Amino acid sequence: MTSPETATIDDAATITMFGADWCRDCRRTKSQLDDLGVAYTYVDLEADPAAADVAREISGRTQIPVVVYPDATHHVEPSNDDVAAKLRELSLI
């Protein structure tokens, strides 16, 4: 499990996804990353509620998932097309 302190963008090569199992959009985005074989760190906000503050600081919003990319940009509740476009931009797929 990733702690809030390590759930920041410390590793420039890692995608970090903040989400929860009850969230349909989180499950969809997680499945997309898995299906594409893209490495990422998943921060389960149910298991680590304090990490919600980290996600909120990054995004300025309370919606999830929050996906943070290696270039320090992020998406909040992204569509599959948004995620795929960003991954292509970063040459990750």
Secondary structure, 3 states (H helix, E strand, C coil): CCCCCCCCCCCCCCEEEEECCCCHHHHHHHHHHHHHCCCEEEEECCCCCCHHHHHHHHHCCCCCCEEECCCCCEEECCCHHHHHHHHHHCCCC
